[in-house]
């Protein structure tokens, strides 16, 4: 599928402007909002690679900066999951107020600390969020909210990322919504090996395509 033009957007939240890139293919069946991990941004090459595959499957994507450049310089702010969650919720509200996206089913793709924000935001939004995918997620940082998540959730974890794998297994056991944990054998936290990120993208695309239809 050929992407429509990428639209550079600005999302207002907490008195700041968060820069983003919105792409909605014609006939999109849903829209996936990306929540990046600490120190990352809308330019993340891994998330952009995943987003491209999602668009090939007929899904819209919003990649945006959860923090301003100034905020991102502060180490503590990068791990302020409450703040990251509020920014993700603000982006969701922005999509719901916007012509062309307000009626699309929304999903969240969270990486590392961004996965905690995605799960917390999904718990807050309830049925307004149709699916969550966590890639190497620090899902323990959303532990208290996990029982409130209703969106079908897919955990993708590298087999060599043993500590995060244990955290994801514990999180999956606490969810009451439909969920699945898939281990990418041999992969580390960043899925840098041959074919590993492609596997992540394909699994995420299938999950979102099915859940957001």
Residue pairs with C-beta under 8 A, 6 or more apart in sequence:
1 25
1 55
1 56
1 57
1 58
2 25
3 23
3 25
3 52
3 55
4 23
4 24
4 25
4 26
5 23
6 21
6 22
6 23
7 21
7 22
7 23
8 19
8 20
8 21
9 19
9 20
9 21
9 22
9 62
9 64
10 17
10 18
10 19
10 20
11 17
11 18
11 20
11 64
11 90
11 91
11 94
12 18
12 90
12 94
13 86
13 87
13 90
13 91
14 83
14 86
14 87
14 90
16 68
16 71
17 68
18 64
18 65
18 66
18 67
18 68
18 87
18 90
18 91
19 42
19 64
19 65
20 42
20 62
20 63
20 64
20 65
20 91
21 42
21 61
21 62
21 63
21 64
22 60
22 61
22 62
22 101
23 51
23 55
23 60
23 61
24 31
24 60
24 100
24 101
24 104
25 55
25 58
25 59
25 60
27 58
28 58
28 59
28 60
28 104
29 58
29 59
29 105
29 209
29 212
29 213
30 59
30 60
30 104
30 105
30 106
30 107
30 130
30 131
30 208
30 209
30 211
30 212
30 213
31 59
31 60
31 61
31 62
31 95
31 101
31 104
31 105
31 106
31 107
31 212
32 51
32 54
32 59
32 60
32 61
32 62
32 106
32 107
32 108
32 109
32 208
32 212
33 61
33 62
33 64
33 88
33 91
33 92
33 95
33 106
33 107
33 108
33 109
34 42
34 44
34 47
34 50
34 51
34 61
34 62
34 63
34 64
34 108
34 109
34 110
34 111
34 114
35 66
35 84
35 88
35 108
35 109
35 110
35 111
35 114
35 115
35 117
35 118
35 121
36 42
36 44
36 47
36 63
36 65
36 66
36 111
36 112
36 114
37 111
37 112
37 113
37 114
37 115
37 136
37 138
38 78
38 79
38 112
38 113
39 72
39 78
40 47
40 111
40 112
40 114
41 65
41 72
42 63
42 64
42 65
44 63
44 111
46 111
46 190
46 191
46 197
47 63
47 109
47 111
48 63
49 197
49 201
50 109
50 135
50 197
50 200
50 201
50 204
51 61
51 63
52 201
53 198
53 201
53 202
53 204
53 205
54 61
54 109
54 201
54 204
54 205
54 208
55 61
56 205
57 205
57 206
57 208
57 209
58 209
59 107
59 205
59 208
59 209
59 212
60 101
60 104
62 91
62 95
64 91
65 72
66 83
66 84
66 87
66 88
66 114
66 117
67 77
67 78
67 83
67 84
67 87
71 77
72 78
77 83
78 113
79 113
81 113
81 116
81 117
81 120
81 141
81 142
84 113
84 114
84 116
84 117
85 116
85 117
85 120
85 121
85 124
87 117
88 108
88 117
88 118
88 121
89 121
89 124
89 125
92 106
92 121
92 125
92 128
92 129
95 101
95 102
95 104
95 106
96 102
96 128
105 130
105 212
105 213
106 128
106 129
106 130
106 212
107 129
107 130
107 131
107 132
107 133
107 151
107 208
107 211
107 212
108 118
108 121
108 122
108 129
108 131
108 132
108 133
108 151
109 118
109 132
109 133
109 135
109 204
109 208
110 116
110 117
110 118
110 119
110 132
110 133
110 134
110 135
110 137
111 134
111 135
111 136
111 137
112 135
112 136
112 137
112 138
112 189
113 138
113 141
114 137
115 134
115 135
115 136
115 137
115 138
115 139
115 142
116 137
116 138
116 139
116 140
116 141
116 142
117 142
118 132
118 134
118 137
119 132
119 134
119 137
119 139
119 142
119 145
119 146
119 149
119 153
119 171
120 142
120 145
121 129
122 129
122 132
122 149
122 150
122 151
122 153
123 142
123 145
123 146
123 148
123 149
123 150
124 145
126 150
127 150
129 150
129 151
130 151
130 152
130 211
130 212
131 151
131 152
131 153
131 154
131 207
131 208
131 211
131 212
132 149
132 151
132 152
132 153
132 154
133 153
133 154
133 156
133 203
133 204
133 207
133 208
134 153
134 154
134 155
134 156
134 168
135 156
135 191
135 200
135 204
136 156
136 157
136 158
136 161
136 164
136 189
136 190
136 191
137 155
137 157
137 164
137 168
137 171
138 164
138 167
139 146
139 155
139 167
139 168
139 171
140 167
140 170
140 171
142 171
143 171
143 174
146 171
146 174
146 175
147 174
147 175
147 176
149 175
149 176
149 177
150 177
151 177
151 211
152 177
152 178
152 179
152 207
152 211
153 172
153 175
153 177
153 178
153 179
153 180
154 179
154 180
154 181
154 182
154 203
154 204
154 207
155 168
155 171
155 172
155 179
155 180
155 181
155 182
156 182
156 184
156 200
156 203
156 204
157 164
157 165
157 168
157 181
157 182
157 183
157 184
158 164
158 165
158 183
158 184
158 186
158 187
158 188
158 189
158 191
158 196
159 165
159 183
159 184
159 185
159 186
159 187
160 186
160 187
160 188
161 187
161 188
161 189
164 189
165 183
168 181
169 181
172 179
172 181
180 207
182 203
184 191
184 196
184 199
184 200
186 193
186 196
187 193
187 196
191 197
191 199
191 200
